């Protein structure tokens, strides 16, 4: 059972390298991602690069899409008992 949860150390190295290169040297990361090696390390590299890119994209999304609310959004509207109902309602 433990063997099923174990990740290949070469994959982990590749993942970390892909993430760091995508963050600090995106041009080099782009060039290296075009290699067609089917090694565990290369698969990790591609996944690490993809992970960084998805995190970067999430950072650019507006707060309302991310589900974050500002203090202004969390204020509950006050009910005014003296407010008349609009005509036609």
C-alpha positions as CSV (number, residue, x, y, z in Angstrom):
1,X,0.0,0.0,0.0
2,X,2.9,2.4,0.8
3,X,4.4,1.8,-2.6
4,X,1.3,3.1,-4.3
5,X,1.6,6.5,-2.6
6,X,5.3,6.9,-3.2
7,X,6.3,9.3,-5.9
8,X,9.4,8.8,-8.0
9,X,12.3,11.0,-6.7
10,X,13.2,11.9,-10.3
11,X,9.6,13.2,-10.9
12,X,9.8,15.3,-7.8
13,X,13.2,16.8,-8.9
14,X,11.8,17.5,-12.3
15,X,8.6,19.1,-10.9
16,X,10.6,21.4,-8.6
17,X,12.9,22.4,-11.5
18,X,10.0,23.0,-13.8
19,X,8.3,25.2,-11.2
20,X,11.4,27.3,-10.4
21,X,12.5,27.7,-14.0
22,X,9.0,28.8,-15.0
23,X,9.0,31.4,-12.2
24,X,12.5,32.8,-12.7
25,X,13.5,31.9,-16.3
26,X,10.2,31.6,-18.3
27,X,11.9,31.7,-21.7
28,X,14.3,28.8,-20.8
29,X,11.4,26.9,-19.3
30,X,9.4,27.3,-22.6
31,X,12.3,26.0,-24.6
32,X,12.9,23.0,-22.3
33,X,9.2,22.2,-22.3
34,X,9.3,21.4,-26.0
35,X,11.6,18.4,-25.5
36,X,9.9,15.1,-26.2
37,X,11.6,12.9,-23.6
38,X,9.3,10.5,-21.9
39,X,11.3,10.3,-18.7
40,X,9.8,10.6,-15.2
41,X,11.9,13.7,-14.6
42,X,10.7,15.4,-17.8
43,X,7.1,14.6,-16.9
44,X,7.7,16.2,-13.5
45,X,9.3,19.2,-15.2
46,X,6.2,19.7,-17.4
47,X,3.8,19.3,-14.5
48,X,5.8,21.7,-12.3
49,X,5.8,24.3,-15.1
50,X,2.1,23.8,-15.6
51,X,1.5,24.2,-11.9
52,X,3.3,27.5,-11.7
53,X,1.5,28.8,-14.8
54,X,-1.9,27.9,-13.3
55,X,-1.0,29.6,-10.0
56,X,0.1,32.7,-11.9
57,X,-3.1,32.8,-13.8
58,X,-5.2,32.5,-10.6
59,X,-3.3,35.5,-9.2
60,X,-4.5,37.6,-12.1
61,X,-8.2,36.8,-11.6
62,X,-10.5,39.4,-10.0
63,X,-11.3,38.8,-6.3
64,X,-15.0,38.0,-7.0
65,X,-14.0,35.1,-9.2
66,X,-11.6,33.7,-6.7
67,X,-14.4,33.8,-4.1
68,X,-12.7,36.5,-2.0
69,X,-14.8,39.2,-0.6
70,X,-13.8,42.7,0.4
71,X,-15.0,44.4,3.6
72,X,-17.3,46.4,1.5
73,X,-19.0,43.3,0.1
74,X,-19.5,41.7,3.5
75,X,-21.6,44.5,5.0
76,X,-25.2,43.4,5.4
77,X,-27.7,45.8,4.0
78,X,-29.8,47.5,6.7
79,X,-33.5,47.1,6.6
80,X,-35.4,50.4,6.9
81,X,-38.8,49.8,8.4
82,X,-39.9,53.3,7.3
83,X,-39.1,52.7,3.7
84,X,-42.2,52.6,1.5
85,X,-42.7,49.8,-1.0
86,X,-42.2,50.8,-4.5
87,X,-45.4,51.4,-6.6
88,X,-46.2,48.4,-8.7
89,X,-44.6,45.9,-6.3
